[in-house]
């Protein structure tokens, strides 16, 4: 290899990967850092860290707005939730990171890509599936599948032997991944599903017990399945998300603790915090309840499950993703309106909803007197609806003679 572009985070793993690549492949290493909203603290000094580790260059690319607009919002329209609980924050960020990494590789004339994913996780599949779709001509290097370094201690020793500075320590408990949509937590006591997460696991949201004792109400405006305003203030997709993150985190909204099925076959336990995303999902579901008929809602539930699976599996750059998104766009055509949500002690509840395309009619649904519905018509409907059961019962009573 002549030049390798490494997806670099500044953490322990990628700090060790830079010198390892140079030693084992005798190549120039270019570090690529994706700013997907993980926060200024995590990005502070990352260029200096990369170069101190041996990288010739370090590109920090701001992807936050594109991430919200072109990845989060389309996923929201599908209603995708993995295994009924996980809002796919880590999986959602991987395709945009991989795409930007490939673009840097083309820019600097690299002939290889590298990542710091372990051989046990989902991310190795996600990154490499995206590389395959976008840059099949580039070689992929996955150090965790090649080197003999197998613990935090061995990585720290490797760096110390080369006088490469690293702020990591051997006492780190949790593995975390943050972006504008969420933060995930794994490791430590979470590796035993019988252990309740301790207070130090959670970093983004208040616990419900510590949340305000008074509920907070907020208004969300939607246009064609996209959140466009919060409390009447028009904002970009990223602006809406950041505002809702701040409001919902205060009330402990968006915490989940799950054992999920990884793509590579094993189960893993993770705790996720997705405050703003939880509010957005609740708002979209509330509008769907108004504007989608029964058959359309059933179809969307199938799309949601399909999209959750393909996103979790790293199949963003595929015809299947394009197909499912096209269907979701069609269903979102009338997902316009306003939702008022109540934030209280870990819950985001839609308490008011309205849409110019609402199929709900009080004239028909009322328990009071009405002039639009003849209840006697129900008798014929029920008789036809239950006709298969009636025929089967008659057949049974007649001894199967028909």
TAGITA-V678572 format. One record per run of one state. SS is the DSSP state (a for helix, b for strand, c for the rest). FROM is the first residue (numbers start at 0). LEN is the number of residues. If there is no record, write none. Layout:
BEGIN
ss;from;len
SS;FROM;LEN
SS;FROM;LEN
END
This chain:
BEGIN
ss;from;len
c;0;2
b;2;5
c;7;4
a;11;14
c;25;2
b;27;8
c;35;4
a;39;4
c;43;2
a;45;8
c;53;3
b;56;6
c;62;1
a;63;15
c;78;3
b;81;1
c;82;3
b;85;1
c;86;2
a;88;20
c;108;3
b;111;4
c;115;7
a;122;12
c;134;4
b;138;4
a;142;3
c;145;6
a;151;10
c;161;12
b;173;5
c;178;4
b;182;5
a;187;4
c;191;24
b;215;8
c;223;2
b;225;5
c;230;2
b;232;2
c;234;2
a;236;14
c;250;4
b;254;7
c;261;5
b;266;7
c;273;1
a;274;17
c;291;2
a;293;19
c;312;6
a;318;16
c;334;2
b;336;8
c;344;2
b;346;8
c;354;7
a;361;4
c;365;11
a;376;9
c;385;1
a;386;11
c;397;5
END
